Amino acid sequence: MKDLVKVQRKVGRLREQYKMVWCHYNVLVIPIENSTDALEVSYTAKLLHRNRTDTSGGYIFRRSHVGRSIESVVMQYHKLNDIEQTFRALKKLI
């Protein structure tokens, strides 16, 4: 898709569809000089989004096996989560 008007419409539709995410980014459609085509679509995260991303989320792991490293505990936790998601997806298919 290169037509500037079509690109701007598509960006507008995406903006309407993803309102919760859209407010965290500045999106700019750059046109080609003396043309009706778009050169590129660029985006930057707003400062508010960067601050929230840096301070949001985190895990607290409590372990009773002191012989295992925290890295191995975290890896096992992520593997278990992947397996559980797979089972949930399979249940939806059945």
C-alpha positions in Angstrom: 0.0 0.0 0.0 1.6 3.2 -1.1 -1.2 5.7 -1.8 -1.0 8.4 0.9 -4.8 8.7 1.3 -5.2 4.9 1.7 -2.3 4.7 4.2 -3.8 7.6 6.3 -7.2 5.8 6.2 -5.6 2.5 7.4 -3.8 4.3 10.2 -7.1 6.0 11.2 -8.8 2.6 11.3 -6.1 1.1 13.4 -6.3 4.1 15.7 -10.1 3.5 16.2 -9.6 -0.3 16.6 -6.8 0.0 19.2 -7.8 3.0 21.3 -6.2 1.7 24.5 -2.8 1.3 22.9 -2.9 4.2 20.5 -2.7 6.9 23.2 0.9 5.7 24.0 2.4 6.4 20.6 2.8 9.2 18.1 2.3 8.0 14.6 3.5 10.0 11.6 2.8 9.3 7.9 5.5 10.9 5.8 4.6 11.7 2.2 6.9 11.7 -0.8 7.5 15.2 -2.1 5.5 16.0 -5.3 3.7 12.7 -5.2 0.5 11.1 -3.9 2.4 8.2 -2.3 3.6 7.7 1.3 7.3 7.4 1.9 7.0 5.8 5.4 5.0 5.4 8.5 7.0 6.0 11.7 6.0 5.9 15.3 7.6 6.8 18.6 6.5 5.9 22.1 5.4 8.8 24.2 7.3 9.6 27.4 4.3 8.5 29.5 4.4 5.0 27.9 8.2 4.7 28.4 7.8 5.6 32.1 4.9 3.1 32.6 6.8 0.3 30.8 9.9 0.8 32.9 8.0 0.6 36.2 5.3 -1.9 35.3 5.2 -5.6 35.9 7.4 -7.9 37.7 7.5 -11.3 39.4 8.2 -12.3 42.9 9.4 -15.9 43.2 9.5 -17.7 46.4 11.3 -21.0 46.4 11.9 -23.7 48.9 14.6 -25.5 46.9 17.7 -23.5 47.8 19.9 -25.7 45.7 18.4 -24.3 42.4 19.3 -21.0 40.9 16.7 -18.3 40.4 17.3 -18.5 36.6 16.3 -22.2 36.5 13.2 -21.5 38.6 12.2 -18.7 36.2 12.8 -20.9 33.1 10.7 -23.7 34.6 7.9 -21.2 35.5 7.8 -19.9 31.9 7.8 -23.5 30.5 4.9 -24.4 32.7 3.0 -21.3 31.6 3.6 -22.2 27.9 2.3 -25.8 28.5 -0.8 -24.5 30.3 -1.5 -22.1 27.4 -1.2 -25.0 25.0 -3.7 -27.1 26.9 -6.1 -24.1 27.1 -5.8 -23.7 23.3 -6.4 -27.5 22.8 -9.5 -27.4 25.0 -11.0 -24.7 22.8 -10.5 -26.9 19.7 -12.2 -29.9 21.2 
